Amino acid sequence: MIHTTTSFALITFGIWETLLLVGVIMLLFGAKKLPMLARGLGTGIRNFKGELKESPKLQEAPADPEAGEADTP
C-alpha cells in the first residue's frame, strides 16, 4: 500500500486529512461559492503574474528623470 503525504514544515497531510480538509471547506463555503472563490483566486494570480512581467519594463526606464526631459523641447 502506497501512502502519499505532503509535508509542510512539521505537519504532514495524508490522503485522509486532505479529503477531510476539502470536505470542511465545502461545508463552510458551500458548493455555489467555491467556483466564485476559485475564479477570484485565479484572477488575482493572473494579475500578479502580469505585474511581474511588466516589472522589468519599468526597470529599463532612465534612472535620471531629467535625462528624459532633455530630448523634449
Secondary structure as GFF3:
##gff-version 3
##sequence-region A 1 73
A	DSSP	beta_strand	6	8	.	.	.	ID=ss1
A	DSSP	beta_strand	11	13	.	.	.	ID=ss2
A	DSSP	alpha_helix	15	59	.	.	.	ID=ss3
A	DSSP	alpha_helix	65	69	.	.	.	ID=ss4
###
